[in-house]
Amino acid sequence: MLQGVKEVSVIGLGYVGLPTAAIIASKGLIVKGIDINEKIINTINSGKIHIIEPDLEAVVRVAVADKYLSASTQVQSADVFIITVPTPFKEDYQPDLSYVKAAAESIAPVLKKDNLIILESTSPVGATEQLTEWLIKARPDLSFPSKTKLEADIAICYCPERILPGRVLTELVENDRIIGGINSRCAEKAKHFYQQFVRGNCVLTDARTAELAKLTENAFRDVNVAFANELSLICDEHHINVWELINLVNHHPRVNVLKPGAGVGGHCIAVDPWFIVSASKHAKLIKTAREVNNYKPKYIVQKVFEAIKNPTNKIACLGLAYKPNIDDLRESPAVEIVHELATKLANTIVVIEPNVDSLPSELKNHKNIVFNNAIQEVLKEADVIVILVAHRDFIGLEPFLKNSQKVIDICGIINRAVKKD
């Protein structure tokens, strides 16, 4: 155990914060999870979870029962503070650091000498320095680090998460971590902390480089997805099966084209590249990739319009999550597509999303959207079927489809002829 570290506070108990808190608690440290949502607090304190993630509930249940993990809306003193709050962008694609600022202001009153503060939220370059400035203003009685000021009361670092939904507990432990300190002393202190629960390498750098490293990882993936999505449009234009094409070209030993989809979603890939674009005039390819991926949902909506034979057609939309087999709807292109269809069409639109219990807030005001997870029942009544997410629940649906139905398979999971009426 890192000398002096007994209690850790995790600010923000979402898809990153809660698993992080649970893993740390499982190593025998007292973890105080903080969130503004009372429902989330009550759920966690009862030993349950509010998100879908394999094996997480079991870890939380044990940690809560053993009194290593608790949740509250009120920040308390701790030795280490980990900030895992959202960092969305504004309407003009400028980064919104208001949640980070609120987190800084919440922990400032309880800070004490030798505390370590770690920002894990994906952030634009310079965010960790901005966090430091907010804390300096709030606590002038404490000394804070700078690039040249190694000795300080508080240590501050940036350490982005690198986790895949569905594998979070494994990847939190096994993946390498980039640790960017305001200075080298901060980075070393954070490294010693992470090595208590991370088996991957802890690679040290400065905060700005660590911030851009995280953005670069997601921008790289966004560009590659954009290539696949653009290729799907080209194939559609030439009446070529994009899935067969990709399979063929991937036989080349140095080619690995990704699979296209409904667009790009999630808090990271759909958001982070804009942080680079907003701060650099040279980010032309990255900007174009964002535009390609943002266009794909609009193209799918147009394909649905083309498939409708008459105004009474019932449309079944399969999937709302931003990727298969999770409940995360953040920045989901599927939600955007359904919203656009419901706005422009009076048709009955039935949505199936097996990983959530109801429509998200942005869809609930549409009276022509019905939520129904009875898949076979929905398919039987639908005239147009739009498969937006390759959930495991949607694999093997071919026997329930009819030739009279128009199927728009965005994910490529329908690969054989449907049965006759």
Sequence and secondary structure as in RCSB ss.txt:
>XXXX:A:sequence
MLQGVKEVSVIGLGYVGLPTAAIIASKGLIVKGIDINEKIINTINSGKIHIIEPDLEAVVRVAVADKYLSASTQV
QSADVFIITVPTPFKEDYQPDLSYVKAAAESIAPVLKKDNLIILESTSPVGATEQLTEWLIKARPDLSFPSKTKL
EADIAICYCPERILPGRVLTELVENDRIIGGINSRCAEKAKHFYQQFVRGNCVLTDARTAELAKLTENAFRDVNV
AFANELSLICDEHHINVWELINLVNHHPRVNVLKPGAGVGGHCIAVDPWFIVSASKHAKLIKTAREVNNYKPKYI
VQKVFEAIKNPTNKIACLGLAYKPNIDDLRESPAVEIVHELATKLANTIVVIEPNVDSLPSELKNHKNIVFNNAI
QEVLKEADVIVILVAHRDFIGLEPFLKNSQKVIDICGIINRAVKKD
>XXXX:A:secstr
  TT  EEEEE  STTHHHHHHHHHHTT EEEEE S HHHHHHHHTT  SS  TTHHHHHHHHHHTTSEEEESS 
   SEEEE     B TTS B  HHHHHHHHHHGGG  TT EEEE S   TTHHHHHHHHHHHH TTS    SS  
  SSEEEE      TTSHHHHHHHS EEEEESSHHHHHHHHHHHTTT  S EEEEEHHHHHHHHHHHHHHHHHHH
HHHHHHHHHHHHTT  HHHHHHHHTTSTT       S   STTTTTHHHHHHTT TT HHHHHHHHHHHHHHHHH
HHHHHHH  STT  EEEE  SSSTT    TT HHHHHHHHHHHH  S EEEE TTSSS  HHHHT TTEEE   H
HHHHHH SEEEE S  GGGTT GGG BTTSEEEESSS   S  B  
